Amino acid sequence: MAEGENNEPEVEKNISENKENGSENENNELKDVEDNSDNIETKAESEETEAESEETEAESEETEAEVLDNNKGGDITNKYEVEGNITYEKQSIKYKFVPPVSGLYRFDISELRDNAKVYINIYNELNEIVKEKRVGNDEGVTVSGMNAGEKYTIEVEQWDGKSNYSMKIGYQNPTIDVSGVQIIIGAISYVDQVNVYEFVPPVSGLYRFDMSELYDNAKVVICVYNRLNETVKKGTVGNGEGITVEEMNAGEKYTVEVEQWSGISSYNVIVGYQNPEVDISNTQSISGNISYLDQENNYMFIPLNNGTYKFEVSELQDGATVKVKFFNRLHEKIKERVVENGESIEIENINAGEQYMIKVMQWHGKSDYILKYELSEE
């Protein structure tokens, strides 16, 4: 019994020592975990610092690539003019250029001195030559069909002499929808420039595109294409001139282009619209207006009686005259006549209930008018 009693304190002591050892082991394990966690965080921070350093280096390289150098080139995207310097034989200055809009671009060289000449070479992303041309002062190269977002290389290469130079870039303007617009405001600022417009006629018939506000005897070419890109009408015009396009279809999309021909100028294009056809069967008098060259106003007429009808045009102003044309239901012309103010045209053998068409067409001048008719003989 005495021996058993003496052993109990030793057992308790061992248990206490084991507990203490276990606690120390747990503390050591926690410390190891904390140390590992610190190591992981330190490694992550190190990797993040390295990534930031690489990103900074990349940004630095990109910035360096975009910096323009008069002797080496650089990125000229969205720039309109850059300076360069040819100082030695066969020198090549290369520029990166990404068009913002697909279409036609112009690269003009100026400020060359002592009759120096250079080559302008244009390469696409595949390093294929797109256009090349040897140019002197105030000359350049036009490149059509450049693709938006594609990277091009513009190379200015020494050919004859050494000189500073300035290179101006002419950009393709975005295509503008001018449907319903009566005055299109635009500008020609470089050689070969082409401004593109979309136009959807609201009514089938005849339309007019007149150029105004051209100055310094500048001229442009107006081209109209249908949805198949076929040429409908084309004409070279100066200030106050234009083109007439017959039989444009309502709802069909057309392309109208204004192309530089000679000179540089801002401009307005005044659009003359086809008026809707008007039924005058139940009214013997109707007012109208001639506001542009070649205009045609169409009237449908179904007579109540057989006989001869007289159509008179009045209220014409400033010596204006119009041509009146009369068609049957097969659109065969029955009669036509140019009339002045107060004059008329008589149509015989009109059949009651049959559909006819009367055209009042611009002939000389522009004016309001009144068209009236009466049955003059049954």
Rosetta blueprint (number, residue, H / E / L):
1 M L
2 A H
3 E H
4 G H
5 E H
6 N H
7 N H
8 E H
9 P H
10 E H
11 V H
12 E H
13 K H
14 N H
15 I H
16 S H
17 E H
18 N H
19 K H
20 E H
21 N H
22 G H
23 S H
24 E H
25 N H
26 E H
27 N H
28 N H
29 E H
30 L H
31 K H
32 D H
33 V H
34 E H
35 D H
36 N H
37 S H
38 D H
39 N H
40 I H
41 E H
42 T H
43 K H
44 A H
45 E H
46 S H
47 E H
48 E H
49 T H
50 E H
51 A H
52 E H
53 S H
54 E H
55 E H
56 T H
57 E H
58 A H
59 E H
60 S H
61 E H
62 E H
63 T H
64 E H
65 A H
66 E H
67 V L
68 L L
69 D E
70 N L
71 N L
72 K L
73 G E
74 G E
75 D E
76 I L
77 T L
78 N L
79 K L
80 Y L
81 E E
82 V E
83 E E
84 G E
85 N E
86 I E
87 T L
88 Y L
89 E L
90 K L
91 Q L
92 S E
93 I E
94 K E
95 Y E
96 K E
97 F E
98 V L
99 P L
100 P L
101 V L
102 S L
103 G E
104 L E
105 Y E
106 R E
107 F E
108 D E
109 I E
110 S E
111 E L
112 L L
113 R L
114 D L
115 N L
116 A L
117 K E
118 V E
119 Y E
120 I E
121 N E
122 I E
123 Y E
124 N L
125 E L
126 L L
127 N L
128 E L
129 I E
130 V E
131 K E
132 E E
133 K E
134 R E
135 V E
136 G L
137 N L
138 D L
139 E E
140 G E
141 V E
142 T E
143 V E
144 S E
145 G E
146 M E
147 N L
148 A L
149 G L
150 E L
151 K L
152 Y E
153 T E
154 I E
155 E E
156 V E
157 E E
158 Q E
159 W E
160 D E
161 G L
162 K L
163 S E
164 N E
165 Y E
166 S E
167 M E
168 K E
169 I E
170 G E
171 Y L
172 Q L
173 N L
174 P L
175 T L
176 I E
177 D E
178 V L
179 S L
180 G L
181 V L
182 Q L
183 I E
184 I E
185 I E
186 G E
187 A E
188 I E
189 S L
190 Y L
191 V L
192 D L
193 Q L
194 V E
195 N E
196 V E
197 Y E
198 E E
199 F E
200 V L
201 P L
202 P L
203 V L
204 S L
205 G E
206 L E
207 Y E
208 R E
209 F E
210 D E
211 M E
212 S E
213 E L
214 L L
215 Y L
216 D L
217 N L
218 A L
219 K E
220 V E
221 V E
222 I E
223 C E
224 V E
225 Y E
226 N L
227 R L
228 L L
229 N L
230 E L
231 T E
232 V E
233 K E
234 K E
235 G E
236 T E
237 V E
238 G L
239 N L
240 G L
241 E L
242 G E
243 I E
244 T E
245 V E
246 E E
247 E E
248 M E
249 N L
250 A L
251 G L
252 E L
253 K L
254 Y E
255 T E
256 V E
257 E E
258 V E
259 E E
260 Q E
261 W E
262 S E
263 G L
264 I L
265 S E
266 S E
267 Y E
268 N E
269 V E
270 I E
271 V E
272 G E
273 Y L
274 Q L
275 N L
276 P L
277 E L
278 V E
279 D E
280 I L
281 S L
282 N L
283 T L
284 Q L
285 S E
286 I E
287 S E
288 G E
289 N E
290 I E
291 S L
292 Y L
293 L L
294 D L
295 Q L
296 E E
297 N E
298 N E
299 Y E
300 M E
301 F E
302 I L
303 P L
304 L L
305 N L
306 N L
307 G E
308 T E
309 Y E
310 K E
311 F E
312 E E
313 V E
314 S E
315 E L
316 L L
317 Q L
318 D L
319 G L
320 A L
321 T E
322 V E
323 K E
324 V E
325 K E
326 F E
327 F E
328 N L
329 R L
330 L L
331 H L
332 E L
333 K E
334 I E
335 K E
336 E E
337 R E
338 V E
339 V E
340 E L
341 N L
342 G L
343 E L
344 S E
345 I E
346 E E
347 I E
348 E E
349 N E
350 I E
351 N L
352 A L
353 G L
354 E L
355 Q L
356 Y E
357 M E
358 I E
359 K E
360 V E
361 M E
362 Q E
363 W E
364 H E
365 G L
366 K L
367 S E
368 D E
369 Y E
370 I E
371 L E
372 K E
373 Y E
374 E E
375 L E
376 S E
377 E E
378 E L
